[in-house]
Each structure stands twice: as C-alpha cells, then as structure tokens.
Amino acid sequence: MKIGIIVYSQTNNTYSVAQKLQEKFVEDGNEVNIEKVVPVGEVHPGSKDIHFETRPDISTYDALIFGSPVHAFSLAPAMGAYMERIVSIQDKKVACFVTKGLRFNWTGGTRAIGQMKKICQAKGGIILGTGIVVWNKQRDEKIAELVEEFSKLF
C-alpha cells in the first residue's frame, strides 16, 4: 500500500512521530512518504490568510495519515488551512494524530482531532483511527502505542 504521512511540525516533535510511523509501515512492506506542510512565514493562532511554500499532493496515495501539533487548544492553523484546501480524499483510508504539551486530552487534543476528522469526512475520507501524543515523560510509550495501533489500520 502507498501511504502518505502529511505532517505540519514547527519543532520537529510531530515530525519525529511521523518518522516512527514510517519506519513501522515500511517494515511491514508498505511504500511510505513523509511530506511536510510548510507555510510562508510564521502562522499564529487565529491566522486566516495562510500561504504555503509546500503543499503536498496527496492524489497518488492509497491511504493518508495527517499529523499536526495542537495550537491554542485547537488544530494548528497551518494544518487546518492545508486540509481545508484539499479538494477530495474520496474513499481514501485516513488516520490522524496530534502532538501537544498539556497533559489532558481536553486541553486541545480532542478538539484538534475532531477538527481533523470533520474536514476529512467532509472530503470523503474514511477515518480509521486517531491518536493524541502528549509531549511529556511518557511520550516514548505513547508514540509506541500510536505506532502499534496505526500499523493495524492499513
């Protein structure tokens, strides 16, 4: 299966999770690319008019994984803007994950995942799974759990 991991990452925390996912999926015999969403300049919470240096083309993938940090208790605006501009992911298998600093899922993680799911479903994607990684002492354990869970989805 050809899997695209589409990630927005400012500090490389979210990107490092994408790399772990890629390693596992490749180990399982899949073709996997990580593609970064890169906005022009800094994007702050509440930003609306977002332009991109790179906007990954997802049309060639059989399945997609979207990854983003949580910003201001919500989906990072750059990732939200990128996802909103996707024309269609009709019938593609999709998983989404977020990374965040605050330990409780209700401090933005659940909302960000909900926003990602809503966008994907509106564009015809089939959500197979979601995950939240809190960037604390247990993060390696949580990343390993996410990788294991996602590896069973596709």
Rosetta constraint file for C-alpha pairs under 8 A:
AtomPair CA 1 CA 29 HARMONIC 7.99 0.50
AtomPair CA 1 CA 30 HARMONIC 5.10 0.50
AtomPair CA 1 CA 31 HARMONIC 6.11 0.50
AtomPair CA 1 CA 62 HARMONIC 6.33 0.50
AtomPair CA 1 CA 63 HARMONIC 7.54 0.50
AtomPair CA 2 CA 30 HARMONIC 6.13 0.50
AtomPair CA 2 CA 31 HARMONIC 4.75 0.50
AtomPair CA 2 CA 32 HARMONIC 5.89 0.50
AtomPair CA 2 CA 60 HARMONIC 7.85 0.50
AtomPair CA 2 CA 61 HARMONIC 5.27 0.50
AtomPair CA 2 CA 62 HARMONIC 5.31 0.50
AtomPair CA 2 CA 63 HARMONIC 6.60 0.50
AtomPair CA 3 CA 30 HARMONIC 7.14 0.50
AtomPair CA 3 CA 31 HARMONIC 6.17 0.50
AtomPair CA 3 CA 32 HARMONIC 4.80 0.50
AtomPair CA 3 CA 33 HARMONIC 6.59 0.50
AtomPair CA 3 CA 61 HARMONIC 5.49 0.50
AtomPair CA 3 CA 62 HARMONIC 5.97 0.50
AtomPair CA 3 CA 63 HARMONIC 4.86 0.50
AtomPair CA 3 CA 64 HARMONIC 5.65 0.50
AtomPair CA 3 CA 65 HARMONIC 7.54 0.50
AtomPair CA 4 CA 32 HARMONIC 5.85 0.50
AtomPair CA 4 CA 33 HARMONIC 5.15 0.50
AtomPair CA 4 CA 34 HARMONIC 6.07 0.50
AtomPair CA 4 CA 35 HARMONIC 7.16 0.50
AtomPair CA 4 CA 58 HARMONIC 6.98 0.50
AtomPair CA 4 CA 61 HARMONIC 5.81 0.50
AtomPair CA 4 CA 62 HARMONIC 7.94 0.50
AtomPair CA 4 CA 63 HARMONIC 6.42 0.50
AtomPair CA 4 CA 64 HARMONIC 4.89 0.50
AtomPair CA 4 CA 65 HARMONIC 6.26 0.50
AtomPair CA 5 CA 18 HARMONIC 6.65 0.50
AtomPair CA 5 CA 22 HARMONIC 7.70 0.50
AtomPair CA 5 CA 32 HARMONIC 7.29 0.50
AtomPair CA 5 CA 33 HARMONIC 6.09 0.50
AtomPair CA 5 CA 34 HARMONIC 4.65 0.50
AtomPair CA 5 CA 35 HARMONIC 6.15 0.50
AtomPair CA 5 CA 64 HARMONIC 5.86 0.50
AtomPair CA 5 CA 65 HARMONIC 4.65 0.50
AtomPair CA 5 CA 66 HARMONIC 5.95 0.50
AtomPair CA 5 CA 67 HARMONIC 7.40 0.50
AtomPair CA 6 CA 34 HARMONIC 5.97 0.50
AtomPair CA 6 CA 35 HARMONIC 4.99 0.50
AtomPair CA 6 CA 36 HARMONIC 5.91 0.50
AtomPair CA 6 CA 37 HARMONIC 6.95 0.50
AtomPair CA 6 CA 56 HARMONIC 7.24 0.50
AtomPair CA 6 CA 64 HARMONIC 7.22 0.50
AtomPair CA 6 CA 65 HARMONIC 6.07 0.50
AtomPair CA 6 CA 66 HARMONIC 4.89 0.50
AtomPair CA 6 CA 67 HARMONIC 6.26 0.50
AtomPair CA 7 CA 14 HARMONIC 7.15 0.50
AtomPair CA 7 CA 15 HARMONIC 6.48 0.50
AtomPair CA 7 CA 18 HARMONIC 7.24 0.50
AtomPair CA 7 CA 34 HARMONIC 7.22 0.50
AtomPair CA 7 CA 35 HARMONIC 6.27 0.50
AtomPair CA 7 CA 36 HARMONIC 5.01 0.50
AtomPair CA 7 CA 37 HARMONIC 5.94 0.50
AtomPair CA 7 CA 66 HARMONIC 5.80 0.50
AtomPair CA 7 CA 67 HARMONIC 4.60 0.50
AtomPair CA 7 CA 68 HARMONIC 5.89 0.50
AtomPair CA 7 CA 79 HARMONIC 7.88 0.50
AtomPair CA 8 CA 14 HARMONIC 7.19 0.50
AtomPair CA 8 CA 15 HARMONIC 7.37 0.50
AtomPair CA 8 CA 36 HARMONIC 5.74 0.50
AtomPair CA 8 CA 37 HARMONIC 4.98 0.50
AtomPair CA 8 CA 38 HARMONIC 6.87 0.50
AtomPair CA 8 CA 67 HARMONIC 6.39 0.50
AtomPair CA 8 CA 68 HARMONIC 5.11 0.50
AtomPair CA 8 CA 69 HARMONIC 7.26 0.50
AtomPair CA 8 CA 78 HARMONIC 7.40 0.50
AtomPair CA 8 CA 79 HARMONIC 6.04 0.50
AtomPair CA 9 CA 13 HARMONIC 6.72 0.50
AtomPair CA 9 CA 14 HARMONIC 5.30 0.50
AtomPair CA 9 CA 15 HARMONIC 5.71 0.50
AtomPair CA 9 CA 36 HARMONIC 7.62 0.50
AtomPair CA 9 CA 37 HARMONIC 7.91 0.50
AtomPair CA 9 CA 68 HARMONIC 6.33 0.50
AtomPair CA 9 CA 69 HARMONIC 6.62 0.50
AtomPair CA 12 CA 16 HARMONIC 5.93 0.50
AtomPair CA 13 CA 17 HARMONIC 6.70 0.50
AtomPair CA 13 CA 99 HARMONIC 7.39 0.50
AtomPair CA 14 CA 18 HARMONIC 6.48 0.50
AtomPair CA 14 CA 67 HARMONIC 6.56 0.50
AtomPair CA 14 CA 68 HARMONIC 6.18 0.50
AtomPair CA 14 CA 69 HARMONIC 6.31 0.50
AtomPair CA 14 CA 98 HARMONIC 7.30 0.50
AtomPair CA 14 CA 99 HARMONIC 5.94 0.50
AtomPair CA 15 CA 19 HARMONIC 6.29 0.50
AtomPair CA 15 CA 67 HARMONIC 7.93 0.50
AtomPair CA 16 CA 20 HARMONIC 6.49 0.50
AtomPair CA 17 CA 21 HARMONIC 6.36 0.50
AtomPair CA 17 CA 143 HARMONIC 6.57 0.50
AtomPair CA 18 CA 22 HARMONIC 6.11 0.50
AtomPair CA 18 CA 34 HARMONIC 7.01 0.50
AtomPair CA 18 CA 67 HARMONIC 7.28 0.50
AtomPair CA 19 CA 23 HARMONIC 6.20 0.50
AtomPair CA 19 CA 34 HARMONIC 7.54 0.50
AtomPair CA 20 CA 24 HARMONIC 6.44 0.50
AtomPair CA 20 CA 143 HARMONIC 7.90 0.50
AtomPair CA 20 CA 147 HARMONIC 6.93 0.50
AtomPair CA 21 CA 25 HARMONIC 6.20 0.50
AtomPair CA 21 CA 147 HARMONIC 5.45 0.50
AtomPair CA 21 CA 150 HARMONIC 7.86 0.50
AtomPair CA 21 CA 151 HARMONIC 7.80 0.50
AtomPair CA 22 CA 26 HARMONIC 6.00 0.50
AtomPair CA 22 CA 32 HARMONIC 6.04 0.50
AtomPair CA 22 CA 33 HARMONIC 7.33 0.50
AtomPair CA 22 CA 34 HARMONIC 7.36 0.50
AtomPair CA 23 CA 27 HARMONIC 6.07 0.50
AtomPair CA 24 CA 28 HARMONIC 6.24 0.50
AtomPair CA 24 CA 147 HARMONIC 7.09 0.50
AtomPair CA 24 CA 151 HARMONIC 7.00 0.50
AtomPair CA 25 CA 29 HARMONIC 6.54 0.50
AtomPair CA 25 CA 30 HARMONIC 5.49 0.50
AtomPair CA 25 CA 31 HARMONIC 7.59 0.50
AtomPair CA 25 CA 32 HARMONIC 6.90 0.50
AtomPair CA 25 CA 151 HARMONIC 6.49 0.50
AtomPair CA 26 CA 30 HARMONIC 4.87 0.50
AtomPair CA 26 CA 31 HARMONIC 6.11 0.50
AtomPair CA 26 CA 32 HARMONIC 6.37 0.50
AtomPair CA 35 CA 56 HARMONIC 6.11 0.50
AtomPair CA 36 CA 54 HARMONIC 7.21 0.50
AtomPair CA 36 CA 55 HARMONIC 7.60 0.50
AtomPair CA 36 CA 56 HARMONIC 6.93 0.50
AtomPair CA 37 CA 52 HARMONIC 7.48 0.50
AtomPair CA 37 CA 53 HARMONIC 7.97 0.50
AtomPair CA 37 CA 54 HARMONIC 5.72 0.50
AtomPair CA 37 CA 55 HARMONIC 5.47 0.50
AtomPair CA 37 CA 56 HARMONIC 6.52 0.50
AtomPair CA 37 CA 78 HARMONIC 7.77 0.50
AtomPair CA 37 CA 79 HARMONIC 7.13 0.50
AtomPair CA 37 CA 82 HARMONIC 7.35 0.50
AtomPair CA 38 CA 52 HARMONIC 5.72 0.50
AtomPair CA 38 CA 53 HARMONIC 5.43 0.50
AtomPair CA 38 CA 54 HARMONIC 5.08 0.50
AtomPair CA 38 CA 55 HARMONIC 6.90 0.50
AtomPair CA 38 CA 78 HARMONIC 7.98 0.50
AtomPair CA 39 CA 43 HARMONIC 7.32 0.50
AtomPair CA 39 CA 50 HARMONIC 6.87 0.50
AtomPair CA 39 CA 51 HARMONIC 5.72 0.50
AtomPair CA 39 CA 52 HARMONIC 3.99 0.50
AtomPair CA 39 CA 53 HARMONIC 5.46 0.50
AtomPair CA 39 CA 54 HARMONIC 6.94 0.50
AtomPair CA 39 CA 78 HARMONIC 6.49 0.50
AtomPair CA 40 CA 50 HARMONIC 7.42 0.50
AtomPair CA 40 CA 51 HARMONIC 5.55 0.50
AtomPair CA 40 CA 52 HARMONIC 5.07 0.50
AtomPair CA 40 CA 53 HARMONIC 5.49 0.50
AtomPair CA 43 CA 47 HARMONIC 6.15 0.50
AtomPair CA 43 CA 50 HARMONIC 7.33 0.50
AtomPair CA 43 CA 77 HARMONIC 7.01 0.50
AtomPair CA 43 CA 78 HARMONIC 6.54 0.50
AtomPair CA 44 CA 77 HARMONIC 7.28 0.50
AtomPair CA 45 CA 71 HARMONIC 6.41 0.50
AtomPair CA 45 CA 72 HARMONIC 6.30 0.50
AtomPair CA 45 CA 76 HARMONIC 7.11 0.50
AtomPair CA 45 CA 77 HARMONIC 6.19 0.50
AtomPair CA 46 CA 77 HARMONIC 6.96 0.50
AtomPair CA 47 CA 77 HARMONIC 6.44 0.50
AtomPair CA 48 CA 77 HARMONIC 7.65 0.50
AtomPair CA 48 CA 81 HARMONIC 7.92 0.50
AtomPair CA 50 CA 78 HARMONIC 6.78 0.50
AtomPair CA 50 CA 81 HARMONIC 6.86 0.50
AtomPair CA 55 CA 82 HARMONIC 7.04 0.50
AtomPair CA 58 CA 64 HARMONIC 7.84 0.50
AtomPair CA 59 CA 89 HARMONIC 7.86 0.50
AtomPair CA 62 CA 92 HARMONIC 6.13 0.50
AtomPair CA 62 CA 93 HARMONIC 7.06 0.50
AtomPair CA 63 CA 92 HARMONIC 5.51 0.50
AtomPair CA 63 CA 93 HARMONIC 4.71 0.50
AtomPair CA 63 CA 94 HARMONIC 5.83 0.50
AtomPair CA 63 CA 154 HARMONIC 7.64 0.50
AtomPair CA 64 CA 92 HARMONIC 7.20 0.50
AtomPair CA 64 CA 93 HARMONIC 6.30 0.50
AtomPair CA 64 CA 94 HARMONIC 4.81 0.50
AtomPair CA 64 CA 95 HARMONIC 6.43 0.50
AtomPair CA 65 CA 94 HARMONIC 5.67 0.50
AtomPair CA 65 CA 95 HARMONIC 4.73 0.50
AtomPair CA 65 CA 96 HARMONIC 5.46 0.50
AtomPair CA 65 CA 97 HARMONIC 7.68 0.50
AtomPair CA 66 CA 94 HARMONIC 7.69 0.50
AtomPair CA 66 CA 95 HARMONIC 6.45 0.50
AtomPair CA 66 CA 96 HARMONIC 4.72 0.50
AtomPair CA 66 CA 97 HARMONIC 6.37 0.50
AtomPair CA 67 CA 96 HARMONIC 5.85 0.50
AtomPair CA 67 CA 97 HARMONIC 4.90 0.50
AtomPair CA 67 CA 98 HARMONIC 5.55 0.50
AtomPair CA 67 CA 99 HARMONIC 7.87 0.50
AtomPair CA 68 CA 75 HARMONIC 7.14 0.50
AtomPair CA 68 CA 76 HARMONIC 6.58 0.50
AtomPair CA 68 CA 79 HARMONIC 6.50 0.50
AtomPair CA 68 CA 97 HARMONIC 6.66 0.50
AtomPair CA 68 CA 98 HARMONIC 4.87 0.50
AtomPair CA 68 CA 99 HARMONIC 6.42 0.50
AtomPair CA 69 CA 75 HARMONIC 6.91 0.50
AtomPair CA 69 CA 76 HARMONIC 6.00 0.50
AtomPair CA 69 CA 98 HARMONIC 5.17 0.50
AtomPair CA 69 CA 99 HARMONIC 4.63 0.50
AtomPair CA 69 CA 100 HARMONIC 5.81 0.50
AtomPair CA 70 CA 74 HARMONIC 5.47 0.50
AtomPair CA 70 CA 75 HARMONIC 5.06 0.50
AtomPair CA 70 CA 76 HARMONIC 5.42 0.50
AtomPair CA 70 CA 98 HARMONIC 6.38 0.50
AtomPair CA 70 CA 99 HARMONIC 6.20 0.50
AtomPair CA 70 CA 100 HARMONIC 5.37 0.50
AtomPair CA 70 CA 108 HARMONIC 6.29 0.50
AtomPair CA 70 CA 109 HARMONIC 6.43 0.50
AtomPair CA 70 CA 112 HARMONIC 6.46 0.50
AtomPair CA 71 CA 75 HARMONIC 5.95 0.50
AtomPair CA 71 CA 76 HARMONIC 4.88 0.50
AtomPair CA 71 CA 77 HARMONIC 7.59 0.50
AtomPair CA 71 CA 108 HARMONIC 7.67 0.50
AtomPair CA 72 CA 76 HARMONIC 7.94 0.50
AtomPair CA 72 CA 108 HARMONIC 7.20 0.50
AtomPair CA 73 CA 107 HARMONIC 5.67 0.50
AtomPair CA 73 CA 108 HARMONIC 3.58 0.50
AtomPair CA 73 CA 109 HARMONIC 7.03 0.50
AtomPair CA 73 CA 111 HARMONIC 7.19 0.50
AtomPair CA 73 CA 112 HARMONIC 7.38 0.50
AtomPair CA 74 CA 108 HARMONIC 5.11 0.50
AtomPair CA 74 CA 109 HARMONIC 7.15 0.50
AtomPair CA 74 CA 111 HARMONIC 5.86 0.50
AtomPair CA 74 CA 112 HARMONIC 4.77 0.50
AtomPair CA 75 CA 79 HARMONIC 7.04 0.50
AtomPair CA 75 CA 80 HARMONIC 6.30 0.50
AtomPair CA 75 CA 108 HARMONIC 7.71 0.50
AtomPair CA 75 CA 111 HARMONIC 7.35 0.50
AtomPair CA 75 CA 112 HARMONIC 4.22 0.50
AtomPair CA 75 CA 113 HARMONIC 7.40 0.50
AtomPair CA 75 CA 115 HARMONIC 6.76 0.50
AtomPair CA 75 CA 116 HARMONIC 7.49 0.50
AtomPair CA 76 CA 80 HARMONIC 6.25 0.50
AtomPair CA 76 CA 112 HARMONIC 7.89 0.50
AtomPair CA 77 CA 81 HARMONIC 6.00 0.50
AtomPair CA 78 CA 82 HARMONIC 6.18 0.50
AtomPair CA 79 CA 83 HARMONIC 6.06 0.50
AtomPair CA 80 CA 84 HARMONIC 6.06 0.50
AtomPair CA 80 CA 115 HARMONIC 7.97 0.50
AtomPair CA 80 CA 116 HARMONIC 7.45 0.50
AtomPair CA 81 CA 85 HARMONIC 6.37 0.50
AtomPair CA 82 CA 86 HARMONIC 6.76 0.50
AtomPair CA 83 CA 116 HARMONIC 7.87 0.50
AtomPair CA 83 CA 119 HARMONIC 6.84 0.50
AtomPair CA 83 CA 120 HARMONIC 7.74 0.50
AtomPair CA 84 CA 119 HARMONIC 6.55 0.50
AtomPair CA 86 CA 123 HARMONIC 7.73 0.50
AtomPair CA 87 CA 123 HARMONIC 6.99 0.50
AtomPair CA 88 CA 123 HARMONIC 4.89 0.50
AtomPair CA 88 CA 124 HARMONIC 6.48 0.50
AtomPair CA 88 CA 125 HARMONIC 7.89 0.50
AtomPair CA 89 CA 120 HARMONIC 7.20 0.50
AtomPair CA 89 CA 123 HARMONIC 5.55 0.50
AtomPair CA 89 CA 124 HARMONIC 5.43 0.50
AtomPair CA 89 CA 125 HARMONIC 5.08 0.50
AtomPair CA 90 CA 123 HARMONIC 6.18 0.50
AtomPair CA 90 CA 124 HARMONIC 3.97 0.50
AtomPair CA 90 CA 125 HARMONIC 5.21 0.50
AtomPair CA 90 CA 126 HARMONIC 7.92 0.50
AtomPair CA 91 CA 124 HARMONIC 5.80 0.50
AtomPair CA 91 CA 125 HARMONIC 5.25 0.50
AtomPair CA 91 CA 126 HARMONIC 5.97 0.50
AtomPair CA 92 CA 124 HARMONIC 7.51 0.50
AtomPair CA 92 CA 125 HARMONIC 5.12 0.50
AtomPair CA 92 CA 126 HARMONIC 5.92 0.50
AtomPair CA 93 CA 125 HARMONIC 6.21 0.50
AtomPair CA 93 CA 126 HARMONIC 4.96 0.50
AtomPair CA 93 CA 127 HARMONIC 6.24 0.50
AtomPair CA 93 CA 128 HARMONIC 6.53 0.50
AtomPair CA 93 CA 154 HARMONIC 7.66 0.50
AtomPair CA 94 CA 120 HARMONIC 7.76 0.50
AtomPair CA 94 CA 125 HARMONIC 6.24 0.50
AtomPair CA 94 CA 126 HARMONIC 5.70 0.50
AtomPair CA 94 CA 127 HARMONIC 4.81 0.50
AtomPair CA 94 CA 128 HARMONIC 5.82 0.50
AtomPair CA 94 CA 129 HARMONIC 7.29 0.50
AtomPair CA 95 CA 127 HARMONIC 5.76 0.50
AtomPair CA 95 CA 128 HARMONIC 5.59 0.50
AtomPair CA 95 CA 129 HARMONIC 4.82 0.50
AtomPair CA 95 CA 130 HARMONIC 5.53 0.50
AtomPair CA 95 CA 150 HARMONIC 7.48 0.50
AtomPair CA 96 CA 113 HARMONIC 6.92 0.50
AtomPair CA 96 CA 116 HARMONIC 6.97 0.50
AtomPair CA 96 CA 117 HARMONIC 7.51 0.50
AtomPair CA 96 CA 129 HARMONIC 6.62 0.50
AtomPair CA 96 CA 130 HARMONIC 4.75 0.50
AtomPair CA 96 CA 131 HARMONIC 6.49 0.50
AtomPair CA 97 CA 113 HARMONIC 6.86 0.50
AtomPair CA 97 CA 130 HARMONIC 5.41 0.50
AtomPair CA 97 CA 131 HARMONIC 4.53 0.50
AtomPair CA 97 CA 132 HARMONIC 5.59 0.50
AtomPair CA 97 CA 133 HARMONIC 7.55 0.50
AtomPair CA 98 CA 109 HARMONIC 6.64 0.50
AtomPair CA 98 CA 112 HARMONIC 7.28 0.50
AtomPair CA 98 CA 113 HARMONIC 6.92 0.50
AtomPair CA 98 CA 131 HARMONIC 6.53 0.50
AtomPair CA 98 CA 132 HARMONIC 5.04 0.50
AtomPair CA 98 CA 133 HARMONIC 6.24 0.50
AtomPair CA 99 CA 109 HARMONIC 7.60 0.50
AtomPair CA 99 CA 132 HARMONIC 5.92 0.50
AtomPair CA 99 CA 133 HARMONIC 4.72 0.50
AtomPair CA 99 CA 134 HARMONIC 5.78 0.50
AtomPair CA 99 CA 135 HARMONIC 6.72 0.50
AtomPair CA 100 CA 108 HARMONIC 7.91 0.50
AtomPair CA 100 CA 109 HARMONIC 6.88 0.50
AtomPair CA 100 CA 132 HARMONIC 7.62 0.50
AtomPair CA 100 CA 133 HARMONIC 6.41 0.50
AtomPair CA 100 CA 134 HARMONIC 4.99 0.50
AtomPair CA 100 CA 135 HARMONIC 5.81 0.50
AtomPair CA 101 CA 134 HARMONIC 5.63 0.50
AtomPair CA 101 CA 135 HARMONIC 5.04 0.50
AtomPair CA 101 CA 136 HARMONIC 7.02 0.50
AtomPair CA 102 CA 107 HARMONIC 6.41 0.50
AtomPair CA 102 CA 134 HARMONIC 6.70 0.50
AtomPair CA 102 CA 135 HARMONIC 7.64 0.50
AtomPair CA 103 CA 107 HARMONIC 7.51 0.50
AtomPair CA 103 CA 134 HARMONIC 5.78 0.50
AtomPair CA 103 CA 135 HARMONIC 7.77 0.50
AtomPair CA 103 CA 136 HARMONIC 7.48 0.50
AtomPair CA 104 CA 109 HARMONIC 7.88 0.50
AtomPair CA 105 CA 109 HARMONIC 4.85 0.50
AtomPair CA 105 CA 110 HARMONIC 5.58 0.50
AtomPair CA 105 CA 132 HARMONIC 7.33 0.50
AtomPair CA 106 CA 110 HARMONIC 5.59 0.50
AtomPair CA 106 CA 111 HARMONIC 7.27 0.50
AtomPair CA 108 CA 112 HARMONIC 5.95 0.50
AtomPair CA 109 CA 113 HARMONIC 6.16 0.50
AtomPair CA 109 CA 132 HARMONIC 6.23 0.50
AtomPair CA 110 CA 114 HARMONIC 6.11 0.50
AtomPair CA 110 CA 132 HARMONIC 7.87 0.50
AtomPair CA 111 CA 115 HARMONIC 6.21 0.50
AtomPair CA 112 CA 116 HARMONIC 6.29 0.50
AtomPair CA 113 CA 117 HARMONIC 6.12 0.50
AtomPair CA 113 CA 130 HARMONIC 7.02 0.50
AtomPair CA 113 CA 131 HARMONIC 7.77 0.50
AtomPair CA 113 CA 132 HARMONIC 7.96 0.50
AtomPair CA 114 CA 118 HARMONIC 6.10 0.50
AtomPair CA 115 CA 119 HARMONIC 6.32 0.50
AtomPair CA 116 CA 120 HARMONIC 6.20 0.50
AtomPair CA 117 CA 121 HARMONIC 5.99 0.50
AtomPair CA 117 CA 127 HARMONIC 6.88 0.50
AtomPair CA 118 CA 122 HARMONIC 6.08 0.50
AtomPair CA 119 CA 123 HARMONIC 6.41 0.50
AtomPair CA 120 CA 124 HARMONIC 6.42 0.50
AtomPair CA 120 CA 125 HARMONIC 5.09 0.50
AtomPair CA 120 CA 126 HARMONIC 7.54 0.50
AtomPair CA 120 CA 127 HARMONIC 7.46 0.50
AtomPair CA 121 CA 125 HARMONIC 5.01 0.50
AtomPair CA 121 CA 126 HARMONIC 6.57 0.50
AtomPair CA 121 CA 127 HARMONIC 7.23 0.50
AtomPair CA 128 CA 153 HARMONIC 6.32 0.50
AtomPair CA 129 CA 150 HARMONIC 6.99 0.50
AtomPair CA 129 CA 153 HARMONIC 7.16 0.50
AtomPair CA 131 CA 146 HARMONIC 6.34 0.50
AtomPair CA 133 CA 139 HARMONIC 6.50 0.50
AtomPair CA 133 CA 142 HARMONIC 6.00 0.50
AtomPair CA 133 CA 143 HARMONIC 6.48 0.50
AtomPair CA 133 CA 146 HARMONIC 7.91 0.50
AtomPair CA 134 CA 138 HARMONIC 7.86 0.50
AtomPair CA 134 CA 139 HARMONIC 6.07 0.50
AtomPair CA 134 CA 142 HARMONIC 7.64 0.50
AtomPair CA 135 CA 139 HARMONIC 5.36 0.50
AtomPair CA 138 CA 142 HARMONIC 6.28 0.50
AtomPair CA 139 CA 143 HARMONIC 5.94 0.50
AtomPair CA 140 CA 144 HARMONIC 6.15 0.50
AtomPair CA 141 CA 145 HARMONIC 6.29 0.50
AtomPair CA 142 CA 146 HARMONIC 6.14 0.50
AtomPair CA 143 CA 147 HARMONIC 6.11 0.50
AtomPair CA 144 CA 148 HARMONIC 6.15 0.50
AtomPair CA 145 CA 149 HARMONIC 6.04 0.50
AtomPair CA 146 CA 150 HARMONIC 5.96 0.50
AtomPair CA 147 CA 151 HARMONIC 5.95 0.50
AtomPair CA 148 CA 152 HARMONIC 6.79 0.50
AtomPair CA 149 CA 153 HARMONIC 7.05 0.50
AtomPair CA 150 CA 154 HARMONIC 7.40 0.50
